[in-house]
Amino acid sequence: MTEALEGLQRIQMKLRAPKDLFNEHGQFKYRSAEAILEAAKPLLENEGLVLVFTDTIVVMGEPNRFYVQATATLFDKEGKEVIRVPAFAREAEQQKGMGAAQLTISTSSYARKAALAGLFLLDDNRDIDSLEPESEETISPEQINEIIEKVQSTESDEARFLGFVGVSTYNQIPAHRFDELMGILKTKEEKNENPDDASAQP
């Protein structure tokens, strides 16, 4: 393991970012991307590491939907890339009280928080002691196999695909997203067969 990765491991062990915010509508506690960054900055400085974010707008799915891909890239003190973690968030068609620019910024913040959670191994599940309803249903073993087959047949990057979904493993995929994800993969499969018509896919 390199010195930089050892530094990242120490940060992962030390970082504390309590869920000090409360969502009145969903009745759950959560943390913000800003809170994670504030907790991470002194630890990054101590380890001589630099964190850089890049945002990219990606069009995926059928019909086309806009996603923000946030990538957290960690560099060592010599400027060498250590690791990069992408995450995706989809822009809602509209959000009450938000203009288009505010909506994109909000989506970017959500994607960045997901990337930070992956980089620093933060549990981003809602607190058990919140008033959250029971966990939503996830896809079945048969559906997992279907998705894995499509991911492999389309030569999709597995880590990028899971990051796009916002999960770390296939068995965490919500059941209500199965049709959407299969549609995206089938669209990519069709475009792989017709490369002149290809577009960005996970």
C-alpha positions in Angstrom: 0.0 0.0 0.0 1.4 3.4 -0.9 1.9 6.2 1.7 -0.9 8.2 0.2 -3.4 5.3 0.5 -2.2 4.7 4.1 -3.0 8.4 4.7 -6.5 7.9 3.2 -7.0 4.9 5.4 -6.1 6.9 8.5 -8.6 9.6 7.4 -11.3 7.0 6.9 -10.7 5.8 10.5 -10.7 9.3 12.1 -13.3 11.2 10.1 -16.4 12.1 12.1 -19.3 13.8 10.4 -22.4 13.5 12.6 -25.9 13.7 11.0 -26.8 17.0 12.6 -29.5 18.0 10.2 -33.1 16.9 10.2 -35.5 16.5 7.2 -39.0 17.4 8.4 -40.7 16.0 5.3 -39.0 12.6 5.3 -38.5 12.6 9.1 -34.8 11.5 9.1 -31.4 12.9 10.1 -28.7 13.5 7.6 -25.4 15.2 7.0 -24.4 17.7 4.4 -21.5 17.7 1.9 -20.3 20.9 3.5 -20.1 19.2 7.0 -18.1 16.3 5.5 -15.7 18.6 3.9 -15.2 20.7 7.0 -14.4 17.6 9.0 -12.1 16.3 6.2 -10.0 19.4 5.6 -7.7 19.3 8.6 -7.2 15.5 8.2 -6.3 16.0 4.5 -3.9 18.7 5.5 -2.2 16.5 8.1 -1.8 13.7 5.6 -0.5 16.0 2.8 -3.4 15.1 0.5 -5.5 17.3 -1.7 -9.2 16.7 -2.7 -10.5 18.1 -6.0 -14.1 17.9 -7.3 -15.2 18.0 -10.9 -18.8 18.0 -12.1 -20.0 16.8 -15.5 -23.5 16.8 -17.0 -24.4 13.5 -18.5 -27.4 12.5 -20.5 -28.6 9.0 -20.0 -31.7 6.8 -20.3 -34.7 6.7 -22.6 -36.3 9.2 -22.5 -33.2 11.3 -22.0 -32.6 12.5 -18.5 -29.9 14.8 -17.1 -27.5 13.6 -14.4 -24.7 15.4 -12.6 -21.6 13.2 -12.3 -19.5 14.4 -9.4 -16.0 13.0 -9.2 -13.9 13.3 -6.1 -10.2 12.9 -6.9 -7.5 12.6 -4.3 -4.0 13.8 -5.0 -0.8 13.3 -3.0 1.6 16.1 -2.1 3.5 15.6 -5.4 0.3 16.1 -7.4 0.0 12.4 -8.3 -3.6 11.0 -8.5 -4.3 8.5 -5.6 -7.9 7.6 -6.2 -11.0 8.9 -7.9 -14.6 8.2 -6.9 -17.6 9.1 -9.1 -21.2 9.5 -8.1 -24.3 10.5 -9.9 -27.5 12.4 -9.1 -30.4 13.0 -11.4 -31.9 16.4 -11.8 -35.6 16.5 -11.0 -37.8 18.0 -13.8 -38.8 20.7 -11.4 -38.6 21.5 -7.7 -40.9 23.9 -5.9 -39.2 27.2 -5.1 -36.1 26.5 -7.2 -34.9 27.9 -10.5 -33.0 25.8 -13.1 -29.6 27.0 -11.8 -30.5 26.3 -8.1 -31.8 22.8 -9.1 -28.5 22.0 -10.8 -26.4 23.2 -7.8 -28.6 21.2 -5.4 -28.2 18.1 -7.6 -24.4 18.7 -7.7 -24.3 18.9 -3.9 -26.1 15.6 -3.6 -23.8 13.9 -6.0 -20.7 15.3 -4.3 -22.0 14.0 -0.9 -22.4 10.6 -2.4 -18.8 10.7 -3.8 -17.5 11.8 -0.4 -19.4 9.0 1.3 -17.7 6.5 -1.0 -14.3 8.0 -0.6 -14.3 8.2 3.2 -16.4 5.1 3.8 -19.2 7.0 5.4 -22.5 5.2 6.2 -25.1 7.4 4.4 -28.1 5.4 5.5 -30.7 7.2 7.5 -30.5 6.9 11.3 -32.3 4.0 12.9 -33.7 6.2 15.6 -35.2 8.6 13.2 -38.9 8.3 12.3 -38.0 6.8 8.9 -40.4 4.2 7.4 -39.1 0.7 6.9 -36.4 0.2 4.2 -37.8 0.1 0.7 -37.9 -3.2 -1.2 -34.8 -4.1 -3.2 -34.5 -6.1 -6.4 -34.8 -9.9 -6.3 -31.9 -12.3 -6.9 -33.3 -13.0 -10.4 -33.4 -9.3 -11.2 -29.8 -8.9 -9.9 -28.7 -11.6 -12.3 -30.5 -9.8 -15.2 -28.8 -6.5 -14.4 -25.3 -8.1 -14.0 -25.7 -9.9 -17.3 -26.6 -6.6 -19.0 -23.7 -4.7 -17.3 -21.3 -7.4 -18.6 -22.8 -7.7 -22.1 -22.6 -4.0 -22.6 -19.1 -3.9 -21.2 -20.2 -1.2 -18.7 -17.9 -0.1 -15.9 -19.4 -1.8 -12.8 -18.2 0.7 -10.3 -19.5 3.6 -12.4 -22.8 1.9 -12.9 -23.3 1.3 -9.1 -22.2 4.9 -8.4 -24.8 6.1 -10.9 -27.4 4.1 -9.1 -26.2 5.4 -5.7 -25.4 2.0 -4.1 -22.3 0.0 -3.4 -23.7 -3.5 -4.3 -26.3 -4.9 -6.6 -28.5 -6.2 -3.8 -29.0 -2.6 -2.6 -30.8 -1.5 -5.8 -34.3 -0.3 -5.1 -37.0 -2.5 -6.7 -38.7 0.5 -8.2 -35.6 1.4 -10.3 -35.3 -2.0 -12.0 -37.2 -1.1 -15.1 -35.4 2.2 -15.4 -32.0 0.7 -15.1 -32.8 -2.2 -17.5 -34.0 0.4 -20.0 -30.8 2.4 -19.8 -28.7 -0.8 -20.2 -30.8 -2.0 -23.2 -30.4 1.5 -24.8 -26.7 1.2 -24.4 -26.7 -2.3 -25.9 -28.6 -1.0 -28.9 -26.2 1.9 -29.3 -23.2 -0.4 -29.0 -24.6 -2.3 -32.0 -24.9 1.1 -33.8 -21.8 3.0 -32.6 -22.5 6.0 -34.8 -25.5 6.7 -32.6 -23.7 6.2 -29.3 -24.1 8.5 -26.3 -22.9 8.6 -22.7 -24.1 5.7 -20.6 -23.0 4.2 -17.2 
